[in-house]
């Protein structure tokens, strides 16, 4: 894969959208309050992100892989916290 301006743009977009989940993870971790988080939404979102990671791997698309791997980690953390602090 060539690292070019398109890849750089993809990585920048991935960084911005992925970090959107960070404040929610920090808040849930600190407060141990997840009542307002939808379990169904988190499950469906995790499934969708897993599919995006697989798609990114099949296409050898680094921004897609990295963004979704990090997002999966953050959303997966929210899912675990949701189940732990029911």
N, C-alpha and C positions, 0 to 999 in steps of 0.2 A: 504494500500500500504506500502510495506517495503521500508525504505530509505536505499539504498545500494550504492555501487560504480557506478552501472549503472545509477541510478537516479541522483547521483552527476555529472556524466559525461554529462547526458542529460541537467541538469540545467546549467552547465558550457557552453556547446555548445549553449544553448538557450540565455544565457547572451551575449555571443560574437556576435552571428548573429543578435540578436534583437537590440543591441546598434549600429549596422551599420546604422540604419535609423536616429539616433539622430543628427549627424552633418547636415544632409539634413533638418531636422525640424528646427534646430537652424538657419541655413542659410536662409531658407525661411521666418522664423519669423522675423529675423533682417532686411533683405533686402526688404521684401514684394515683392519679385520677384519669380514668379513660372512659367513663360512662358515656360521654358525648361522642365517642368514636364508634362508628358503625362496624361491627364485626364482619357483616356481609360485604361491605365496601372494601375493607382491608383484604379479605380473602380473594375477592375478584380482582382487585388491583395487583396483588402478589402474583396471581396466575397470569395476568396480562403482562406484567413485567418479566416474568420467567419466559414467556413466549417472545418478548422483544429481545431478550438476551440471546435466545436460541437463534432468532432471525439475524441478529447482529453477527453472531459467530458464523452462520452459514454464508453471510455476505462479506465477512472479514471487514466489518465496519467498526473501527476502533471507537469513535465517539458514541456510537449506539451501544456497544458492549459496555464501555466504562460507565456511561450515564445510567444505564439500567442496572448494572451490577451494584453501583452505589445506592441507587434508589431502592433496589430490592433489599439491601441491607437496612436502610432506614425504615422502609415500610414494614419489613419483617420484624424489626425491633418494636415498632408500634403494635404489630399483631401479637407478639409475645407479651408485651406489657398489657395489652387489652385482655388477653387470656389470664394473665397472672393476677391482675388487679380487678377482676370481675366483682 
